[in-house]
Amino acid sequence: VVSRSNDRPNVHITVRKIVHPLHSFEDLAFLIPNNWEPGDELPKFLVFFDNIDESTKAAEFLKSRLPPEYRSKIAWFNSRMTAEFREETLQDFRDGKFFSLCCTDSFGMVCL
């Protein structure tokens, strides 16, 4: 029997009311503040989606809020990626090469 706790003090679930049209992704803007500058702390975060296309569009929106040289720090993660690419992306996220992943349930299945 393997018993693992889900008590993770460094993980916080946030739920916010949707205010803007879904296709705008403006409700995710709080994740990267308007005044963010290189050197400012930005915690790692995951945003889960039910739809692969929505997750990639959201990642592109979040990337647009960063200076060009930092846009590669946000990626998407889904089942359309090859297994090798998913494993590499997961490792890069663990290693701190990404601020964020916009993902589908496939991320949860790989992390188990």
N, CA, C and O of each residue as an XYZ file, in Angstrom:
448
protein
N       0.843     -1.176      0.000
C       0.000      0.000      0.000
C       0.887      1.237      0.000
O       1.805      1.362      0.812
N       0.601      2.139     -0.915
C       1.304      3.409     -0.973
C       0.310      4.487     -0.563
O      -0.752      4.630     -1.168
N       0.656      5.220      0.440
C      -0.211      6.285      0.930
C       0.540      7.602      0.829
O       1.597      7.777      1.435
N      -0.022      8.531      0.048
C       0.622      9.831     -0.113
C      -0.384     10.916      0.223
O      -1.537     10.863     -0.207
N       0.041     11.865      0.968
C      -0.834     12.959      1.375
C      -0.998     13.960      0.237
O      -0.085     14.168     -0.562
N      -2.160     14.567      0.177
C      -2.355     15.646     -0.779
C      -2.183     17.015     -0.110
O      -2.531     18.045     -0.686
N      -1.645     17.008      1.107
C      -1.362     18.245      1.815
C      -0.099     18.874      1.227
O       1.012     18.416      1.495
N      -0.272     19.903      0.442
C       0.840     20.588     -0.210
C       0.752     22.077      0.137
O       0.021     22.820     -0.518
N       1.488     22.519      1.158
C       1.384     23.917      1.583
C       1.826     24.926      0.524
O       1.502     26.109      0.627
N       2.553     24.478     -0.481
C       3.003     25.385     -1.532
C       2.035     25.432     -2.721
O       2.305     26.125     -3.702
N       0.929     24.717     -2.649
C      -0.056     24.691     -3.726
C      -1.322     25.391     -3.240
O      -1.841     25.091     -2.165
N      -1.801     26.317     -4.042
C      -2.997     27.077     -3.698
C      -3.969     27.026     -4.863
O      -3.598     27.315     -6.000
N      -5.203     26.661     -4.587
C      -6.242     26.641     -5.607
C      -6.974     27.966     -5.539
O      -7.382     28.416     -4.468
N      -7.133     28.577     -6.691
C      -7.831     29.852     -6.773
C      -9.005     29.718     -7.723
O      -8.876     29.173     -8.819
N     -10.139     30.216     -7.294
C     -11.333     30.258     -8.138
C     -11.766     31.715     -8.199
O     -11.903     32.376     -7.170
N     -11.977     32.203     -9.397
C     -12.418     33.586     -9.585
C     -13.636     33.611    -10.492
O     -13.774     32.793    -11.402
N     -14.497     34.549    -10.231
C     -15.682     34.722    -11.060
C     -15.268     35.255    -12.433
O     -14.414     36.136    -12.522
N     -15.854     34.738    -13.479
C     -15.560     35.194    -14.835
C     -16.298     36.495    -15.078
O     -17.510     36.582    -14.882
N     -15.553     37.507    -15.507
C     -16.124     38.827    -15.745
C     -16.121     39.157    -17.238
O     -17.073     39.746    -17.751
N     -15.059     38.780    -17.923
C     -14.867     39.114    -19.338
C     -15.324     37.952    -20.224
O     -15.482     36.830    -19.742
N     -15.537     38.215    -21.515
C     -15.881     37.114    -22.428
C     -14.810     36.025    -22.379
O     -13.617     36.324    -22.324
N     -15.233     34.779    -22.400
C     -14.297     33.657    -22.280
C     -13.193     33.705    -23.325
O     -12.031     33.445    -23.014
N     -13.547     34.037    -24.567
C     -12.559     34.003    -25.646
C     -11.472     35.071    -25.516
O     -10.465     35.014    -26.221
N     -11.668     36.046    -24.619
C     -10.670     37.110    -24.464
C      -9.526     36.710    -23.534
O      -8.422     37.243    -23.647
N      -9.782     35.779    -22.621
C      -8.807     35.323    -21.619
C      -8.375     36.443    -20.682
O      -7.408     36.272    -19.940
N      -9.052     37.569    -20.691
C      -8.725     38.699    -19.824
C      -8.840     38.347    -18.344
O      -8.182     38.970    -17.510
N      -9.658     37.370    -18.010
C      -9.788     36.973    -16.614
C      -8.522     36.308    -16.081
O      -8.398     36.099    -14.874
N      -7.593     35.976    -16.954
C      -6.311     35.400    -16.531
C      -5.227     36.464    -16.379
O      -4.115     36.157    -15.951
N      -5.538     37.698    -16.721
C      -4.534     38.771    -16.721
C      -3.899     38.980    -15.350
O      -2.751     39.413    -15.261
N      -4.633     38.678    -14.285
C      -4.075     38.885    -12.942
C      -2.833     38.028    -12.695
O      -2.036     38.343    -11.812
N      -2.661     36.958    -13.456
C      -1.526     36.059    -13.261
C      -0.201     36.722    -13.610
O       0.834     36.403    -13.024
N      -0.234     37.639    -14.558
C       0.966     38.393    -14.940
C       0.593     39.873    -14.880
O      -0.010     40.398    -15.816
N       0.944     40.540    -13.798
C       0.548     41.943    -13.608
C       1.031     42.840    -14.742
O       2.060     42.577    -15.363
N       0.269     43.908    -15.003
C       0.624     44.866    -16.063
C       2.010     45.458    -15.865
O       2.713     45.736    -16.837
N       2.400     45.652    -14.632
C       3.673     46.301    -14.354
C       4.805     45.300    -14.131
O       5.850     45.668    -13.594
N       4.616     44.038    -14.534
C       5.671     43.036    -14.334
C       6.893     43.410    -15.165
O       6.789     43.773    -16.336
N       8.041     43.310    -14.527
C       9.317     43.586    -15.191
C      10.289     42.453    -14.907
O      10.175     41.798    -13.871
N      11.247     42.203    -15.802
C      12.258     41.190    -15.533
C      12.904     41.437    -14.171
O      13.275     42.563    -13.840
N      13.029     40.391    -13.408
C      13.574     40.491    -12.055
C      12.492     40.445    -10.993
O      12.766     40.078     -9.850
N      11.248     40.816    -11.353
C      10.133     40.707    -10.417
C       9.792     39.235    -10.234
O       9.873     38.444    -11.174
N       9.413     38.882     -9.020
C       9.046     37.496     -8.756
C       7.711     37.186     -9.418
O       6.785     37.996     -9.382
N       7.625     36.029    -10.010
C       6.383     35.541    -10.585
C       6.284     34.068    -10.208
O       7.062     33.251    -10.700
N       5.340     33.723     -9.343
C       5.266     32.327     -8.899
C       4.858     31.400    -10.044
O       4.198     31.819    -10.995
N       5.257     30.152     -9.937
C       4.826     29.149    -10.907
C       3.322     28.964    -10.776
O       2.770     29.031     -9.678
N       2.666     28.729    -11.906
C       1.234     28.444    -11.846
C       0.816     27.546    -12.995
O       1.426     27.536    -14.065
N      -0.237     26.797    -12.740
C      -0.874     25.936    -13.732
C      -2.293     26.426    -13.934
O      -2.973     26.780    -12.971
N      -2.744     26.450    -15.172
C      -4.129     26.780    -15.472
C      -4.674     25.598    -16.273
O      -4.138     25.248    -17.325
N      -5.742     24.992    -15.766
C      -6.320     23.814    -16.408
C      -7.506     24.184    -17.290
O      -8.310     25.052    -16.952
N      -7.592     23.503    -18.426
C      -8.667     23.726    -19.400
C      -9.281     22.391    -19.797
O      -8.637     21.346    -19.708
N     -10.533     22.440    -20.236
C     -11.222     21.247    -20.738
C     -10.910     21.000    -22.205
O     -11.212     19.931    -22.735
N     -10.312     21.977    -22.860
C     -10.158     21.948    -24.301
C      -8.717     22.309    -24.674
O      -8.171     23.296    -24.180
N      -8.114     21.513    -25.539
C      -6.722     21.736    -25.942
C      -6.548     23.079    -26.635
O      -5.617     23.823    -26.328
N      -7.442     23.393    -27.570
C      -7.305     24.653    -28.305
C      -7.405     25.861    -27.380
O      -6.681     26.841    -27.554
N      -8.299     25.793    -26.402
C      -8.431     26.889    -25.440
C      -7.149     27.042    -24.614
O      -6.728     28.159    -24.314
N      -6.543     25.929    -24.256
C      -5.314     26.011    -23.454
C      -4.179     26.667    -24.232
O      -3.398     27.430    -23.664
N      -4.084     26.380    -25.510
C      -3.017     27.003    -26.305
C      -3.297     28.484    -26.534
O      -2.371     29.296    -26.520
N      -4.557     28.845    -26.743
C      -4.914     30.258    -26.909
C      -4.647     31.035    -25.620
O      -4.155     32.162    -25.664
N      -4.967     30.438    -24.483
C      -4.710     31.094    -23.198
C      -3.214     31.297    -22.985
O      -2.788     32.348    -22.504
N      -2.418     30.294    -23.341
C      -0.965     30.428    -23.210
C      -0.459     31.569    -24.082
O       0.401     32.340    -23.655
N      -0.977     31.684    -25.280
C      -0.571     32.781    -26.167
C      -0.962     34.132    -25.572
O      -0.195     35.092    -25.654
N      -2.153     34.209    -24.972
C      -2.572     35.450    -24.312
C      -1.602     35.813    -23.189
O      -1.149     36.954    -23.098
N      -1.289     34.847    -22.344
C      -0.378     35.112    -21.223
C       1.008     35.493    -21.716
O       1.651     36.373    -21.144
N       1.474     34.838    -22.773
C       2.775     35.186    -23.350
C       2.802     36.640    -23.812
O       3.812     37.328    -23.670
N       1.685     37.095    -24.364
C       1.618     38.466    -24.887
C       1.763     39.510    -23.782
O       2.035     40.674    -24.075
N       1.590     39.124    -22.535
C       1.709     40.044    -21.403
C       3.154     40.166    -20.897
O       3.437     40.933    -19.977
N       4.044     39.408    -21.504
C       5.453     39.409    -21.101
C       6.315     40.061    -22.183
O       5.931     40.081    -23.352
N       7.472     40.593    -21.803
C       8.419     41.050    -22.825
C       8.809     39.870    -23.719
O       8.845     38.732    -23.250
N       9.099     40.119    -24.987
C       9.390     39.029    -25.927
C      10.413     38.011    -25.441
O      10.260     36.817    -25.699
N      11.446     38.455    -24.746
C      12.498     37.534    -24.315
C      12.044     36.592    -23.194
O      12.772     35.661    -22.851
N      10.861     36.814    -22.618
C      10.352     35.957    -21.542
C       9.154     35.117    -21.974
O       8.652     34.318    -21.183
N       8.698     35.274    -23.180
C       7.498     34.563    -23.635
C       7.683     33.057    -23.701
O       6.704     32.313    -23.642
N       8.894     32.605    -23.820
C       9.142     31.157    -23.857
C       8.982     30.522    -22.475
O       9.057     29.300    -22.349
N       8.764     31.323    -21.452
C       8.597     30.811    -20.095
C       7.169     30.359    -19.808
O       6.860     29.922    -18.699
N       6.306     30.464    -20.804
C       4.935     29.974    -20.690
C       4.718     28.978    -21.818
O       5.060     29.236    -22.972
N       4.147     27.845    -21.464
C       3.923     26.797    -22.464
C       2.573     26.140    -22.226
O       1.896     26.413    -21.234
N       2.199     25.278    -23.146
C       0.995     24.474    -22.955
C       1.395     23.023    -22.856
O       2.493     22.626    -23.244
N       0.484     22.252    -22.331
C       0.755     20.839    -22.083
C      -0.536     20.077    -22.350
O      -1.545     20.291    -21.678
N      -0.495     19.178    -23.346
C      -1.709     18.431    -23.676
C      -1.366     17.118    -24.373
O      -0.202     16.833    -24.652
N      -2.374     16.347    -24.642
C      -2.180     15.012    -25.214
C      -1.768     15.026    -26.679
O      -1.389     13.978    -27.203
N      -1.825     16.155    -27.359
C      -1.372     16.226    -28.750
C       0.152     16.240    -28.847
O       0.716     16.023    -29.920
N       0.807     16.495    -27.728
C       2.266     16.518    -27.702
C       2.772     15.076    -27.694
O       2.097     14.182    -27.186
N       3.938     14.856    -28.248
C       4.518     13.513    -28.178
C       4.872     13.212    -26.726
O       5.073     14.127    -25.927
N       4.946     11.944    -26.394
C       5.290     11.542    -25.025
C       6.642     12.115    -24.624
O       6.824     12.562    -23.492
N       7.587     12.098    -25.557
C       8.919     12.632    -25.275
C       8.865     14.134    -24.980
O       9.509     14.615    -24.047
N       8.093     14.863    -25.782
C       7.978     16.305    -25.580
C       7.254     16.611    -24.275
O       7.621     17.557    -23.578
N       6.234     15.832    -23.933
C       5.525     16.031    -22.656
C       6.474     15.825    -21.481
O       6.473     16.611    -20.534
N       7.279     14.772    -21.542
C       8.224     14.489    -20.453
C       9.254     15.609    -20.328
O       9.598     16.020    -19.220
N       9.742     16.098    -21.457
C      10.716     17.193    -21.452
C      10.089     18.469    -20.878
O      10.717     19.169    -20.083
N       8.857     18.765    -21.281
C       8.161     19.953    -20.783
C       7.920     19.851    -19.282
O       8.108     20.825    -18.553
N       7.504     18.677    -18.820
C       7.282     18.470    -17.392
C       8.583     18.677    -16.614
O       8.585     19.330    -15.570
N       9.670     18.131    -17.113
C      10.951     18.300    -16.431
C      11.389     19.767    -16.429
O      11.904     20.264    -15.427
N      11.184     20.448    -17.547
C      11.531     21.871    -17.615
C      10.700     22.688    -16.623
O      11.206     23.643    -16.033
N       9.429     22.321    -16.436
C       8.594     23.015    -15.458
C       9.120     22.759    -14.050
O       9.215     23.680    -13.239
N       9.458     21.512    -13.767
C      10.021     21.174    -12.447
C      11.329     21.920    -12.188
O      11.613     22.327    -11.061
N      12.114     22.092    -13.245
C      13.420     22.752    -13.118
C      13.332     24.277    -13.108
O      14.351     24.955    -12.977
N      12.127     24.816    -13.246
C      11.949     26.267    -13.197
C      12.179     26.994    -14.500
O      12.335     28.215    -14.502
N      12.206     26.275    -15.609
C      12.400     26.933    -16.902
C      11.132     27.611    -17.400
O      11.185     28.436    -18.312
N       9.981     27.264    -16.799
C       8.698     27.869    -17.156
C       8.099     28.553    -15.937
O       8.277     28.094    -14.809
N       7.380     29.666    -16.169
C       6.561     30.286    -15.131
C       5.249     29.514    -15.030
O       4.712     29.295    -13.945
N       4.754     29.111    -16.194
C       3.384     28.628    -16.254
C       3.207     27.556    -17.319
O       3.919     27.508    -18.321
N       2.229     26.700    -17.059
C       1.743     25.770    -18.074
C       0.233     25.928    -18.150
O      -0.453     25.939    -17.128
N      -0.268     26.048    -19.347
C      -1.709     26.013    -19.595
C      -1.973     24.601    -20.087
O      -1.510     24.216    -21.160
N      -2.715     23.829    -19.306
C      -2.763     22.399    -19.567
C      -4.175     21.830    -19.503
O      -5.130     22.473    -19.069
N      -4.244     20.602    -19.956
C      -5.474     19.822    -19.866
C      -5.241     18.721    -18.835
O      -4.188     18.671    -18.199
N      -6.211     17.853    -18.674
C      -6.083     16.757    -17.703
C      -4.871     15.879    -17.956
O      -4.421     15.178    -17.049
N      -4.337     15.900    -19.159
C      -3.165     15.062    -19.457
C      -1.991     15.414    -18.540
O      -1.156     14.557    -18.249
N      -1.923     16.657    -18.086
C      -0.849     17.038    -17.161
C      -0.983     16.253    -15.851
O       0.004     15.734    -15.331
N      -2.178     16.173    -15.335
C      -2.420     15.440    -14.098
C      -2.096     13.972    -14.231
O      -1.593     13.362    -13.287
N      -2.374     13.388    -15.389
C      -2.102     11.976    -15.586
C      -0.599     11.701    -15.653
O      -0.148     10.648    -15.204
N       0.170     12.619    -16.200
C       1.619     12.429    -16.293
C       2.271     12.608    -14.934
O       3.277     11.963    -14.639
N       1.714     13.470    -14.108
C       2.312     13.747    -12.798
C       2.096     12.624    -11.791
O       2.787     12.584    -10.773
N       1.179     11.729    -12.034
C       0.904     10.662    -11.064
C       2.024      9.676    -10.959
O       1.937      8.723    -10.185
